Amino acid sequence: MSSLHRHPRVRLGLLLGPPILWLGVAYLGALAALFVTALWSQNSFTGVIEREWTLDSFRTLFTVEVYRTIALRTIGVALLVTLIDAVVAFPIALYMSKVARPGLRRFLLVAVLMPLWASYLVKAYAWRGMFAEGGLVSSMFEAVGLKSPGFGLTATVVTLAYLWLPYMILPIYAGLERLPDSLLEASADLGAKTPQTIRRVILPVVVPAMVAGSIFTFSLTLGDYIAVRIVGGTNQLLGNVVYDNVGAANNLPFAAAVATIPVVVMLGYLAAVRRTGAMESL
């Protein structure tokens, strides 16, 4: 044991070794297996997976228009969900961190966390009931003479925005908690209006926190396939294509090829975020 105290690098290696090994074998290994599987093919007659290198799955993915449409739809839904969550989460987090009393702040924090304790399916089916004919959303639209959106992309976006909202509120709240109240007071003393204070004092702190939250909301939406099955009607996202090809079609190579799209999109998103410098401020 005394030798460990004399060698901090050994202690660090023993501490970080198991999680790094897990990351390398379980996570990166699974991604490597995914990319390898995408280069195989399926015999169209027998349905047997043929372990021969081919780009047929990627060729189908990029040449068939329906898959390009689904990919663009998925990315668009992910961006819209992220934008909605950012707009909704900012005033909530600002009120919690800078306006609410300590007792109310703790209550609101618990209220934000409580939806995470409930089952994903329970929450998704609750929204299905609200968007169904005669549900709360349908009744509200009919009360003002409008037609209910029903099941479809609108219901999917609303449901996913609700499901992932805590993942946006908590990072923004944590970021605003690090903002000293003295800076806000100094801004007011110098004659800055509320919009100026938000733009010059609060936003530089909030933007990196929003970036952190957007990584969760964007990536979780890209990979989701359950919500769109429950409230999406006939619409499909990339997750549904993966699910259908793993299940009924048993076309693992094509499912793996489709699954590479969210991975590549997220790598591009993280690279773009890193170029803005927001990652360094997290």
N, C-alpha and C positions, 0 to 999 in steps of 0.2 A: 504493500500500500504506500510505503514511503516513496517508492520510485515514481508512483503516479503523481505525487505532489511535486516532484522535481521535474516532471515532464508534462507541462500543460498541454502540449500538442497531443500527447497520448490520451489524456483525459478528454480533450475535445473530439478526438477520433472515436473513442469509445461512446461518447454521448451522441454524436451525429451519425455514427456508422449504421446502426439499425434502421433509422428512418430513411437515410440515403439509399441503403440497400433495398428497402421496400419500394421506394420511389423508382429506382432503376429497374427492378425486376417486375414488380406488379403493374406499375403505371406505364413506364416507357416501354416495357416489354409487351404490354397489351397493345399499345399504339403501333409498335413494330409489327406485331402479328396482324393487326388490322390492315396495314398497308400491304403486307405480303399477301393476305387473303384477297385483297382487291385486284391483284394481278393474276389470280387464277380464273377459271371459267367453269361454267356448268354445261354439261352435255344436254342439248335441247331435247333429246329423245328419251334418255334414261333418267335425267335429273341428277346424275352423279357429278360430284365436284371433281374436276380434272386439274391436277396440280401442275399445270404447264403455264409458263409465263406468257401473258397476253394483255393487251390494253383494250380488249373488247368491252369490258364493263365501263371504262372511262369514255370510250368512243360512244357507247349508247347513251351515257349520261349527258354528254355535251352535244350530241346530234339530234336527239329526240326532243322536240319542242316542249312537251309536257313536263319533262324533268327540269328544263331550264326555267320554265314558269314557276314550278314549285320552289326551286332554289331561290329565285328572286322574291317570291312571295314570303318565304321564310325569313329572309334577311330584312325585308320591309317590315314584317310584323315585329321582329326583334328590335329594330330601330324605333318603331312607334311605341312599343311597350316601354323601352328605356326612356324615351322622351316624356311619356306620360308620367312615369314614376318619378323622374327628376322634377317635373313641374309640381306634382302633388307633394313630394317629399320635402322640398325646400322650405315652404312656409311652416309645415309641421315641425321639422327639425329646428327651425329658427325659433319658433314659439317655445318649444321644449327647453332649448338650451339658454335662451336669453330673456324670456318673458315670464314663463311659468315659475311659480314659487317652488321651493324644493319638494314639498309634499306632493303638489300636483305634478311636478316633473317626474317623480318616481312612479306615480299612478299612470301617467302617459307612457312612460317607458315600458311598463308592464303591459299596457294596452297594445303597444306596437308588437311586443313579443308574443302575446297570447295567440294570434293566428298561426304562429309557427308550431304551436303545441298541438294543433288540430290536424287531422289527417288530410293529406292532399286531396284524396278522392271525395271526402266529405265536403270540402270547400268547393271543389269543381262541380259536384252534383248540386250543391246549393245554388250556384249560379245557373245551372241548367234549369232548375225549378223557377228561378226568377225570369229567365228569358223565354220559358215555355209559354204557350198560349194560356192566358189567364193568370200568369205570374205577375210579380211586382213590376218588373220592367214593362211588360206588355200593358198592364193597367195604367201605369204612369203615362205612357205614350198615348194610349186611347183617351185618357182624360183631357189631353190638350189637342185632340183631333189628329194625331199623327199615327202612322203605321209602325208597329213594333219591329225592330230589326230582326227579331227571332234568332234562330241558330245560324251562324255564319262567321265571317271574319271579324265583324264587330264584337260579337259575343266572345270570340277567342281572344281578341286584344284586351277587352275589359277583364276577362277572367285571369289572363296571365299577368296583367298589370296589378290586379289585386293580390295574386299569389306571391309576386316577387317584390311588392312594395316595401316590406320591412327590410329587405336587403339593400334598399336605397336609402331609407330613412336613417338606419343605424350608422353607416359611414358618414353621412352628412352631419348627423348629431355629434358624432365623435370629433369631427373636424371643427365644428363650431364651438365645442367645449374647450378646445385649445386656444380659441380666440379670446384674448384678455378683454374684459369689459372696459378697461381703461382706454383702449383704442377707440371704442365706440363713443365713449364720453369725450375723448379728445377731438374726434371728428365733429361731434355736435358743438363743442366749444369753439371750433374754428369756423363755424357757420355753414357746415355742409348740410345739405338737405338729405332726407331719407334716401332718395334714389342715388345720390352721390355716395353716401356711406355704403350702400349695398354694392355699388359698382366698384368702388375703390378700396374698400376695407374688407367687406364680407366675401365677395365673389372670389378674390384671389385665394382665400382659404377654402371656400366651398367647392371650387372647380376640381381640385385634386380628389376631394372626397366624393364628388359625383362620378369622377372617373373610376374610382374604386367600386362604387355601387353599380356603375354601368357594366363593369366586367361580369358581375353576378347576373344582373337582369338580362343582358344581351346573350350571354352564353347559355343560361338556363332556358331562355326562349328558343334559341337555335336547336337545342336538343330535345325539346318537349314534344311528346306525341299523344299524351293522354288527354289534355285539355281540349285539343282540337277534335278528338274523337267524341268527346262528351258534349261540347257546345258548338263545334265547328260546322255542323251539317255535312255537306258533301265536300267541303274544302279539305285539302291535304297540305301538310308541311313535310319537311325532310324527314322528321322523326317517324311519320307514318309510313313513308316509303321504305325506310329501314325495317320497321316492324313487319310490314307486309311481306317483304322479301326474305326476312329471317323465318317468318312463320309459315304462311300458306304456300308461298312460292319456293321456299327452301333454297333460294338463290343467294348463298352467303357471299360470293364474290361481288355481286352487284350491290348488295346491302353494305358491304365494306367500302365500296367505291363511293356510295352516297354518303356514308358516314365520314368520309374524309373531307367533305365540303365544310361542315361546321368547324373542323379542326383547322383547316387552312384559313377560313374566314377569321377565326379567333386569333390565329397567329398574325395575320395581317392587321387586325384591329389593335392588338397589343403593340405591334411595331409602330403603327401610326400614333398611338397614344404616347409611346416612348419618345417619338420625335418631337412631340409638343412640349416635352419636359415635365408633364404633369405627374409622371410616375416618380420622379425624384422628390416631389413634394409630399408624397403620401407618408 
